[in-house]
Amino acid sequence: MKTPETLLRENIRDLISLVKKKPQNKQTDEQRLRGIIREFIQFELKEAKTPDNDPAPHKSTGINVLEDLLKKIIPQIEDDYKLLTTSSEQRDSYRAHIIQAVVQTLTPVEVNNAAPEDAPAEELDEEIDVNITDDGEEDDMFIDIRGDKQKAAEEEKEEEDPRDAFGIEGKDTTGRNMAYTTFKKIESQIIDAYDMLSNPEDQEVFFDYLIANLKLYFDKFENEIQPNVEEPTNQAYDSAKEEQPTDVATDEEGGDEEGGDEEGGDEETLDLEI
């Protein structure tokens, strides 16, 4: 398939040939030729100004995979983080829980990938005899010695909120709950991206840069919520501030308690006002 540039070049050549063959229509053909050349020039200028939105891949596969992952998970993290506007404690908790969850999730994967593939399985010398019966007699013979309180405690333990196990002691629970919800959305994406990498160097780069980028993005989000803008200043203000006396003159320094010299008192007051 011919490109627009190739077609334009062919049209220009055809028109030039046409102009040479038909001199009686020279003016009309020249106008057509000028129009096509003008169109070609505009096309070239447009192509030259169009930026390359697809930067060249990084030399590290780990960074390339991480960049693709960040494009997927950062918008989700940002949306949920910026919902926590009641207090900074909520956002601090959210941040800490997300980072801890990523570390705890990838660490076992990293250990498993580092284990030798051909490791021999442990041999069991003990023979286990399992006898399975379907008559249900054993259940009928079982005597439950637990009290009601013990049963209730065990049932409550079994129904423990998974967010409690996810949480960090002492951190705000609202931030924890939001982080738990967010991480459930992005957990599989993080594991899948990391699991694609088998090269130890790529894995290490991916892990380190993921944690670093999460922290940097959290800093960025927090600054957008509560920007720390410094008040503008100039040299004149800074100089005047340095020359300003730090201590107000006492009565002893100002003269007599009853006012002393009225003219001197006025001059001192004037100096302080300036």
ZADRENRO-801226 format. One record per residue (C-alpha): residue number from 1; x negated, y negated, z. Coordinates in steps of 0.001 Angstrom, whole numbers, padded with zeros to 6 digits. Layout:
<NUM,<X,Y,Z>>,
...
***
This chain:
<1,<000000,000000,000000>>,
<2,<-001405,-003385,-001034>>,
<3,<-001952,-006045,001578>>,
<4,<-000501,-009576,001188>>,
<5,<-004015,-010871,000607>>,
<6,<-004591,-008391,-002254>>,
<7,<-001266,-009283,-003888>>,
<8,<-002037,-012990,-003715>>,
<9,<-005430,-012492,-005279>>,
<10,<-003902,-010440,-008118>>,
<11,<-001245,-013070,-008746>>,
<12,<-003873,-015773,-008901>>,
<13,<-005884,-013798,-011456>>,
<14,<-002752,-013159,-013547>>,
<15,<-001815,-016820,-013567>>,
<16,<-005294,-017884,-014534>>,
<17,<-005154,-015472,-017468>>,
<18,<-001704,-016763,-018378>>,
<19,<-002891,-020357,-018372>>,
<20,<-005718,-019482,-020722>>,
<21,<-003428,-017602,-023137>>,
<22,<-000616,-020211,-023265>>,
<23,<-002060,-023710,-023437>>,
<24,<001322,-025145,-024474>>,
<25,<002698,-024335,-020993>>,
<26,<-000451,-025436,-019235>>,
<27,<001209,-027999,-016957>>,
<28,<003932,-025637,-015718>>,
<29,<001534,-022755,-015193>>,
<30,<-000910,-024961,-013352>>,
<31,<001843,-026041,-010968>>,
<32,<002715,-022406,-010299>>,
<33,<-000947,-021631,-009823>>,
<34,<-001397,-024481,-007377>>,
<35,<001644,-023322,-005395>>,
<36,<000327,-019773,-005082>>,
<37,<-003149,-020985,-004150>>,
<38,<-001609,-023255,-001511>>,
<39,<000336,-020296,-000142>>,
<40,<-002819,-018211,-000088>>,
<41,<-004720,-020923,001823>>,
<42,<-001922,-021192,004408>>,
<43,<-001977,-017411,004823>>,
<44,<-005738,-017448,005403>>,
<45,<-005464,-020266,007963>>,
<46,<-002692,-018448,009814>>,
<47,<-004742,-015253,009992>>,
<48,<-007754,-017167,011295>>,
<49,<-005710,-018802,014093>>,
<50,<-003958,-015603,015231>>,
<51,<-005678,-014471,018460>>,
<52,<-006611,-010880,019086>>,
<53,<-004216,-009770,021819>>,
<54,<-005751,-006318,022046>>,
<55,<-009190,-006663,023654>>,
<56,<-011811,-004061,022957>>,
<57,<-011717,-001091,025334>>,
<58,<-014131,-001068,028244>>,
<59,<-017146,001202,028037>>,
<60,<-015842,003123,031068>>,
<61,<-012925,005500,030528>>,
<62,<-012044,005128,034204>>,
<63,<-011558,001372,033767>>,
<64,<-009473,001854,030611>>,
<65,<-007157,004326,032369>>,
<66,<-006930,002042,035412>>,
<67,<-006063,-000980,033267>>,
<68,<-003211,000939,031676>>,
<69,<-002007,002027,035125>>,
<70,<-002106,-001503,036566>>,
<71,<000089,-002770,033734>>,
<72,<002742,-000289,034889>>,
<73,<002589,-000559,038687>>,
<74,<001597,-004167,039441>>,
<75,<004926,-005699,038247>>,
<76,<006821,-003298,040522>>,
<77,<004570,-004085,043493>>,
<78,<004866,-007823,042868>>,
<79,<008662,-007775,042690>>,
<80,<009029,-005877,045976>>,
<81,<006291,-007831,047771>>,
<82,<007878,-011181,046941>>,
<83,<011207,-010073,048418>>,
<84,<009593,-010185,051878>>,
<85,<009977,-013882,052619>>,
<86,<011052,-013866,056278>>,
<87,<007528,-013670,057699>>,
<88,<003933,-013056,056741>>,
<89,<003926,-010045,059101>>,
<90,<006309,-008252,056759>>,
<91,<004035,-008854,053780>>,
<92,<000912,-007903,055736>>,
<93,<002608,-004641,056695>>,
<94,<003672,-003986,053096>>,
<95,<000144,-004571,051853>>,
<96,<-001461,-002329,054472>>,
<97,<000993,000521,053859>>,
<98,<000601,000455,050068>>,
<99,<-003191,000504,050236>>,
<100,<-003235,003240,052883>>,
<101,<-000779,005338,050873>>,
<102,<-002943,005077,047744>>,
<103,<-006072,006088,049662>>,
<104,<-004366,009013,051395>>,
<105,<-002801,010197,048135>>,
<106,<-005931,010128,046005>>,
<107,<-008334,011492,048627>>,
<108,<-006937,015070,048542>>,
<109,<-006894,014962,044722>>,
<110,<-010510,013843,044751>>,
<111,<-011485,016668,047104>>,
<112,<-009660,019281,045013>>,
<113,<-011307,018081,041822>>,
<114,<-014712,018276,043491>>,
<115,<-014198,021877,044625>>,
<116,<-015870,024571,042461>>,
<117,<-013451,026144,040015>>,
<118,<-014832,029672,040379>>,
<119,<-014897,029749,044167>>,
<120,<-014237,033348,045326>>,
<121,<-011050,033895,047220>>,
<122,<-011376,035006,050819>>,
<123,<-010768,038697,051269>>,
<124,<-008305,039790,053901>>,
<125,<-009396,042886,055789>>,
<126,<-006232,043099,057801>>,
<127,<-003326,044907,056222>>,
<128,<000009,043234,056765>>,
<129,<003077,045395,056879>>,
<130,<006219,043470,056072>>,
<131,<009509,045245,056593>>,
<132,<012480,043475,055102>>,
<133,<015969,044588,056065>>,
<134,<019274,043194,054936>>,
<135,<021511,044594,057644>>,
<136,<021225,041480,059846>>,
<137,<020853,043517,063027>>,
<138,<017783,041549,064156>>,
<139,<019774,038286,064064>>,
<140,<022500,039808,066192>>,
<141,<019944,040953,068748>>,
<142,<018167,037592,069011>>,
<143,<018665,035813,072339>>,
<144,<018123,032064,072176>>,
<145,<016674,030907,075508>>,
<146,<016492,027208,074550>>,
<147,<018608,024721,076464>>,
<148,<020855,022168,074835>>,
<149,<018344,019347,075337>>,
<150,<015546,021353,073761>>,
<151,<017743,022274,070811>>,
<152,<018765,018643,070316>>,
<153,<015146,017482,070507>>,
<154,<014021,020062,067950>>,
<155,<016864,019195,065603>>,
<156,<016036,015503,065923>>,
<157,<012389,016260,065172>>,
<158,<013390,018205,062076>>,
<159,<015449,015236,060871>>,
<160,<012652,012727,061437>>,
<161,<012716,009721,059132>>,
<162,<009975,010256,056508>>,
<163,<009221,006540,056740>>,
<164,<007945,007110,060273>>,
<165,<005314,009529,059018>>,
<166,<004476,007058,056257>>,
<167,<004111,004160,058679>>,
<168,<001169,002559,060450>>,
<169,<001570,002104,064197>>,
<170,<002028,-001522,065200>>,
<171,<002940,-002775,061733>>,
<172,<006231,-004434,060847>>,
<173,<008849,-001811,059954>>,
<174,<010577,-003908,057287>>,
<175,<007333,-004164,055355>>,
<176,<006789,-000455,055936>>,
<177,<010214,000473,054583>>,
<178,<009769,-001661,051486>>,
<179,<006303,-000208,050884>>,
<180,<007710,003315,051246>>,
<181,<010330,002594,048580>>,
<182,<007771,001024,046249>>,
<183,<005257,003830,046615>>,
<184,<007851,006463,045799>>,
<185,<008295,004700,042443>>,
<186,<004602,004482,041577>>,
<187,<003073,007519,043311>>,
<188,<003375,009938,040397>>,
<189,<001965,007373,037963>>,
<190,<-001136,006894,040136>>,
<191,<-001711,010635,040532>>,
<192,<-001185,011343,036824>>,
<193,<-003618,008606,035799>>,
<194,<-006308,009781,038215>>,
<195,<-005757,013421,037316>>,
<196,<-006609,012700,033666>>,
<197,<-010186,011917,034685>>,
<198,<-012568,014831,035193>>,
<199,<-015813,012890,035042>>,
<200,<-016963,012126,038637>>,
<201,<-018237,008691,037639>>,
<202,<-014907,007783,036028>>,
<203,<-013064,009018,039109>>,
<204,<-015209,006946,041447>>,
<205,<-014859,003808,039336>>,
<206,<-011096,004333,039041>>,
<207,<-010675,004776,042806>>,
<208,<-012881,001856,043865>>,
<209,<-011496,-000586,041315>>,
<210,<-007904,000427,042029>>,
<211,<-008219,-000438,045728>>,
<212,<-010124,-003648,044952>>,
<213,<-007549,-004766,042376>>,
<214,<-004631,-004031,044679>>,
<215,<-006183,-006268,047340>>,
<216,<-006917,-009019,044814>>,
<217,<-003381,-008918,043443>>,
<218,<-001952,-009090,046975>>,
<219,<-004097,-012190,047580>>,
<220,<-002739,-013674,044354>>,
<221,<000882,-012920,045280>>,
<222,<000478,-014397,048769>>,
<223,<-001049,-017561,047353>>,
<224,<001919,-017896,044995>>,
<225,<004334,-017556,047918>>,
<226,<002414,-019880,050261>>,
<227,<-000089,-021863,048210>>,
<228,<-002953,-023265,050243>>,
<229,<-003312,-026642,048525>>,
<230,<-005949,-029014,049870>>,
<231,<-005017,-032691,050108>>,
<232,<-006890,-034773,047502>>,
<233,<-009509,-037149,048862>>,
<234,<-012188,-039561,047598>>,
<235,<-015556,-040944,048640>>,
<236,<-014145,-044195,050053>>,
<237,<-011801,-042336,052402>>,
<238,<-014509,-039906,053508>>,
<239,<-016929,-042762,054241>>,
<240,<-014335,-044738,056208>>,
<241,<-013427,-041659,058202>>,
<242,<-017076,-041069,059150>>,
<243,<-017519,-044694,060275>>,
<244,<-014327,-044749,062369>>,
<245,<-015085,-044612,066152>>,
<246,<-014035,-041385,067774>>,
<247,<-013345,-042830,071277>>,
<248,<-011008,-045717,072094>>,
<249,<-012688,-048377,074247>>,
<250,<-011834,-048191,077956>>,
<251,<-010791,-051095,080123>>,
<252,<-014334,-051425,081489>>,
<253,<-015719,-051711,077961>>,
<254,<-013024,-054200,076984>>,
<255,<-013804,-056590,079863>>,
<256,<-011747,-057742,082830>>,
<257,<-008618,-055763,083734>>,
<258,<-006620,-059011,083670>>,
<259,<-007623,-059655,080083>>,
<260,<-010938,-061545,080517>>,
<261,<-011699,-063795,077617>>,
<262,<-008531,-064011,075497>>,
<263,<-010472,-064790,072344>>,
<264,<-012796,-061816,072849>>,
<265,<-009855,-059540,073541>>,
<266,<-008169,-060576,070327>>,
<267,<-011278,-059909,068312>>,
<268,<-011599,-056387,069750>>,
<269,<-007957,-055624,069000>>,
<270,<-008410,-056882,065458>>,
<271,<-011441,-054684,064942>>,
<272,<-009578,-051590,066063>>,
<273,<-006652,-052321,063772>>,
<274,<-008962,-052614,060789>>,
***
